Amino acid sequence: MTTQASPLFRFAWLAPFRDPIVHLQVFVSTNPNNYSKWKNARYDQLVTQIAQMESGAARENKIIEAQEILLNEECVLVPLYHYVQLQAVRPEIQGFHANPFGLVQWRELKR
C-alpha cells in the first residue's frame, strides 16, 4: 500500500523569535514538521548553511536563494494569509505598543 501526500492543505507556522530560519527549516526534507514530504537537496544544504551563519549580507543572500527555490522554482507553498492582530485602545491610554509578535507590555500603559 502506498500513501500519497495531499495535493493542497493549509499550514501555519509561528516563530518564537524573529528570524526566517525558523520558517525555512520546516521544509527541510528531514524535518518531522515537513508534512508536504517535499525534498530538495540544494534547499536542505542552503538551510543548513544559513543556520550556521552570522547575520549579514552573505546570510541574507542565501536566505533569498532558499526562498527562491521554495516559492518560485518549485512552488512548494503559496503564502495566502498572514496573521493580523487588532487592538482597540481608548484615546486616553498612553504607551500602548505591540511588538512584532503581538506582545504588549501592559505595565507601560498609563492613563
C-alpha positions in Angstrom: 0.0 0.0 0.0 1.4 3.4 -1.0 0.4 6.7 0.5 0.3 9.9 -1.4 0.7 13.4 0.0 -2.2 15.8 -0.1 -2.1 18.0 -3.1 -3.1 21.0 -1.2 -3.5 21.8 2.5 -3.4 24.7 4.9 -0.4 25.0 7.1 0.6 27.7 9.7 3.9 28.1 11.5 4.8 30.7 14.1 8.3 31.5 15.2 9.5 32.1 18.8 12.0 34.7 17.5 12.3 37.0 14.5 14.5 35.0 12.1 13.4 33.4 8.8 15.4 30.3 9.6 12.5 29.0 11.7 10.2 29.0 8.7 12.8 27.7 6.2 13.7 24.7 8.4 10.1 23.4 8.3 10.6 22.4 4.7 14.0 20.6 5.1 13.5 17.0 3.9 14.3 15.5 7.3 12.2 17.9 9.4 9.3 16.0 11.1 7.1 19.0 10.5 7.6 18.9 6.7 4.1 17.5 6.1 4.4 18.1 2.4 7.2 15.5 2.2 8.9 17.7 -0.4 12.6 17.2 -0.8 15.3 19.2 -2.5 19.0 18.5 -1.7 20.1 22.0 -2.7 17.5 23.6 -0.4 18.5 21.4 2.5 22.1 22.3 2.0 21.3 26.1 1.9 19.2 25.9 5.1 21.9 24.0 6.9 24.4 26.7 5.9 22.0 29.6 6.8 21.5 28.1 10.3 25.3 28.2 11.0 25.9 31.7 9.6 26.1 35.1 11.4 23.7 37.8 10.4 24.9 39.8 7.4 24.7 40.2 3.6 26.0 36.7 2.9 23.4 35.0 5.1 20.7 37.2 3.6 21.7 36.2 0.1 21.4 32.5 1.0 18.0 33.1 2.6 16.9 34.7 -0.7 18.3 31.8 -2.6 16.4 29.3 -0.4 13.2 31.3 -0.7 13.6 31.4 -4.5 13.6 27.5 -4.6 10.7 27.2 -2.1 8.4 29.9 -3.6 9.3 30.3 -7.2 11.3 27.4 -8.7 9.3 24.5 -7.1 6.4 26.5 -5.7 6.1 24.2 -2.6 4.0 26.8 -0.8 1.9 29.8 -1.6 1.6 32.3 1.2 -2.1 33.3 1.2 -2.6 34.6 4.7 -0.6 36.5 7.3 -1.8 36.8 10.9 -3.2 40.2 11.9 -3.9 41.4 15.4 -6.1 44.4 16.0 -6.4 46.1 19.4 -8.9 48.7 20.4 -7.2 51.3 22.6 -9.0 54.2 24.2 -7.6 57.6 23.2 -6.6 58.4 26.9 -4.4 55.4 27.1 -0.7 56.2 26.6 2.3 54.0 26.0 0.5 51.3 24.1 2.8 49.4 21.8 2.6 45.8 20.5 5.9 44.2 19.4 6.2 42.2 16.1 4.9 39.1 18.0 1.8 41.0 19.2 3.0 41.2 22.8 2.1 44.2 24.9 4.0 45.4 27.9 0.9 46.2 30.0 2.9 47.7 32.8 4.0 50.5 30.5 0.4 51.7 29.9 -0.6 55.0 31.5 -3.9 56.7 31.7 
